[in-house]
Amino acid sequence: MNEATRLPNELRAVMDTLRQRDQQYRLLAEQAADGVLLVAPDGRVADASPGAAVLLGRPRAGLLKLSLADLVEPDKTVDNVAGLLVLPAGRRLTRSFWLRRSGAAPLEAEVSARRLVDGRLQLAMRDLAERRRAAEALRESEERYERLATSAPDAIVVEAAGRVAFVNPALRKLLGLQPSAAMAGRALGDFLHPDERLDVARAAAEAAAAGPAGVRLAARLRRADGSTAEVEGTATAVTYRGRPAVQVLMREVADDHPAAAGDVYRDALTGLTSPLFLPDRLSVAISQAYRHRARVGVVHVDVDGFSALDSRIGRPLADRVLRAVARRLSHCVRQGDTAARLEADAFVLVLPGLHHGEDATRIGEKVLRALRKPFPLTDGAVPLTASVGIAVFPEDGEDAPALLASAEQSSQRAHAAGGDRLESSAPALVEDGCDALELEAGLRAALAGGSMELGGTSPPAGVLHYQPIHALGTGRIVGVEALLRWQHPQMGLVFPQSFLSRSDFTGLILAIGPWILRTAAVQVREWQRSHRTLRLAVNLSPPELMKKTLPDEVKAVLEETGLPPRQLQLEVPEGHVVSDMPRSVDMLHRLKALGVLLVLDRFAVRYSSLGRLAELPLDGVKLDLAFLRGPSSHPEDVSLLTAVTAVARGLKLRICAQGVETAAQLALLERLGCAEAQGFHLGPPVPPATLADQLGARAAKPGAAGKR
């Protein structure tokens, strides 16, 4: 192992030790006392905690036979003991004492005394020697860390509370600063290119949750002479001088670092994964996703206008730009992700183990931001943008070729729309050679007049189906969820996955959403003539939740249709709510003020929402059994469902399970205390006329849901 590798490894080991030492120190310094004594007004020990017995090396019964004076070295602290015994009520006093221990040397302890209302004295005792040993070990670890960091070849800066706490000579050299130049106490952003400050701050914030591996980053530093230095490295959460801090370890990027000669696993120009091995990497990720019931994201990146750039600046400089693009892409992904170069200016990122398709979208947005920053060359800087396409397993393809093709098609749509943008995958050919772009054109025409009709065609283009929501135990239909279908003149009935993935990113959903709400509200009001308490459930998409006028639109529909607010259930996606809590909480409170019910959709798919559930003004949660793939046969799913239903019940939230496909699942949900359920086992989405018949049949002959 060479010196450049050894020192960073040693630094990580020291920082791990430092964290452990700091935890020990904090435990000793901040936790409750090692021992507690209760002393009667006459100085006799009235009670003792188990910790006090261990600290003093005496059984508790033996302590009760002694006075406080018996426990103190008489030649050191007798007068102080007398002072404690006359401590007035309501007063506190802390002193150091040498305490006698049975069969051991005296113990120096910090004793905190306070007079209780019953006249007794409470003494809390702490071992000062152990605290000093922990503090000394912490100090030694910090000194060793600083010695190693000082000799490290990589640039290192430690930031605490938003200010620079430590820098090593390598960073000063990289910045062109004199050894005497003051850096401590300044903001880290002072030494960054202005365009990098937000991303580095974001990486520092994410480091706390990333664990020992830290967060990878790429940035540009501002040198003292005004030039820039492009660096790459990691941000890691550490403890420095007893305070939470972030260590940023950086290394200047060399212009050229191609793969080693003969390395068939790497692209020769950029060092990224070779395109020959990309399908294998993706296939492995898909296999793991099947096993762990996860998703896989594929991000296809095309650099906009690169051919023209190549002609203008020449191949050698263009290759340097491609290598810089590769570096930035590498820093947009996590450990375990794959970054590959396909050909020329096309790249692919493989993102295994995702919980939501939106996670891939966030990486795509990060790529756009990273590539928008100018690429420095010797005679200036080159501005670039990219066309980014997203595909997600299993929604957009169930094997590697299908996912790669979907992501590439999405990238092509982004390029056709002008570039510097991101597009999600839309299904390929649906029927009769009509692809997603034609489908979108038809949707726009259908919505031109504020409706979902296509030029007066009959039946209307937009069709709502309704899936019943059953009360567990009674089997009664208590609500219906409105689900969109589209009647296309040539393709027939088209399901939402054929067009909503497009509309989520083109804004069409902002027009489709109000149509769904209004149409479903009118339909449910009709059913409420004979089923007065029937509830309507409508899904809200992330674009709708970011629309400031959403509460006004919902209020208008309620007033127009006469639907009682408490019989409208708005379902919000968990992924969006958790990723943007401040804005989501504000919007949910505005909707809640209308009197409607709010339900968190696909609850517990993201574990991060469990701890923040109480912050949201919710009435219920909806568990997604389809995502979990069968709780009755997976012990880990049973454990998860048990935990999340307990949390929801503790917050007095109604629990509904969706995606119920078997009687065994239904029985488990009843045992766990779920109030409601929906799924193909209970009833698929059906046209309004069919659901009306079901409502009539249920009213005439109610039965348990579990008997279906």
Sequence and secondary structure as in RCSB ss.txt:
>XXXX:A:sequence
MNEATRLPNELRAVMDTLRQRDQQYRLLAEQAADGVLLVAPDGRVADASPGAAVLLGRPRAGLLKLSLADLVEPD
KTVDNVAGLLVLPAGRRLTRSFWLRRSGAAPLEAEVSARRLVDGRLQLAMRDLAERRRAAEALRESEERYERLAT
SAPDAIVVEAAGRVAFVNPALRKLLGLQPSAAMAGRALGDFLHPDERLDVARAAAEAAAAGPAGVRLAARLRRAD
GSTAEVEGTATAVTYRGRPAVQVLMREVADDHPAAAGDVYRDALTGLTSPLFLPDRLSVAISQAYRHRARVGVVH
VDVDGFSALDSRIGRPLADRVLRAVARRLSHCVRQGDTAARLEADAFVLVLPGLHHGEDATRIGEKVLRALRKPF
PLTDGAVPLTASVGIAVFPEDGEDAPALLASAEQSSQRAHAAGGDRLESSAPALVEDGCDALELEAGLRAALAGG
SMELGGTSPPAGVLHYQPIHALGTGRIVGVEALLRWQHPQMGLVFPQSFLSRSDFTGLILAIGPWILRTAAVQVR
EWQRSHRTLRLAVNLSPPELMKKTLPDEVKAVLEETGLPPRQLQLEVPEGHVVSDMPRSVDMLHRLKALGVLLVL
DRFAVRYSSLGRLAELPLDGVKLDLAFLRGPSSHPEDVSLLTAVTAVARGLKLRICAQGVETAAQLALLERLGCA
EAQGFHLGPPVPPATLADQLGARAAKPGAAGKR
>XXXX:A:secstr
  HHHHHHHHHHHHHHHHHHHHHHHHHHHHS  SEEEEE TTSBEEEE HHHHHHHTS HHHHTT BGGGGB HH
HHHHHHHHHHT  TT EEEEEEEEEETTEEEEEEEEEEEE TTS EEEEEEEHHHHHHHHHHHHHHHHHHHHHHH
H SSEEEEEETTEEEEE HHHHHHHT  TT   TTS GGGGB GGGHHHHHHHHHHHHHHGGG EEEEEEEE TT
S EEEEEEEEEEEEETTEEEEEEEEEE  S     TT TTB TTT SB TTTHHHHHHHHHHHHHHHT EEEEEE
EEETTHHHHHHHH HHHHHHHHHHHHHHHHTTS TT EEEEEETTEEEEEEEEES HHHHHHHHHHHHHHHHS E
EETTEEE   EEEEEEEETTT SSHHHHHHHHHHHHHHHHHTTSSEEEE   S  BTTB HHHHHHHHHHHHTTT
SS STT SS SEEEEEEEEEETTT  EEEEEEEEEEEETTTEEE GGGTHHHHHHHSTHHHHHHHHHHHHHHHHH
HHTTT TT EEEEE  HHHHT TTHHHHHHHHHHHH   GGGEEEEEEHHHHHHTHHHHHHHHHHHHTTT EEEE
EEETSSGGGGGGGGGS  SEEEEEHHHHT GGG HHHHHHHHHHHHHHHHTT EEEEE   SHHHHHHHHHHT  
EEEBTTTB  B HHHHHHHHHHHHHS   GGG 
